[in-house]
Amino acid sequence: MTRIKRGYIARRRRTKIRLFASTFRGAHSRLTRTITQQKMRALVSAHRDRGKQKRNFRRLWITRINAVIRENREEGVSYSYSRLIHDLYKRQLLLNRKILAQLAISNRNCLYMISNEILK
């Protein structure tokens, strides 16, 4: 009986997986089984951390806004982040937290003007 040569489909699948894991260290980039395990693990971590990154950035923006708003205490009036956001919603001003945080860092006077206008 003549020898039957296998097709290229399985080899093509393995090389595709190897390209994904080419930067991993040790057996994680050399052995097919561990490569597939590490690929699954990497994709799970990437999916989980995309949501975590959004949460972390939102926390950072809130902290920056709160720090700058609390710093601006005129005539003993204490103003906080939660009151600022509440007043923004009441006035129907559509400024998201990212923009407010950028204003807090780059142009504090503009943020102070916005908060003073809302208070009136």
Disulfide bonds with the S-S distance in Angstrom:
none
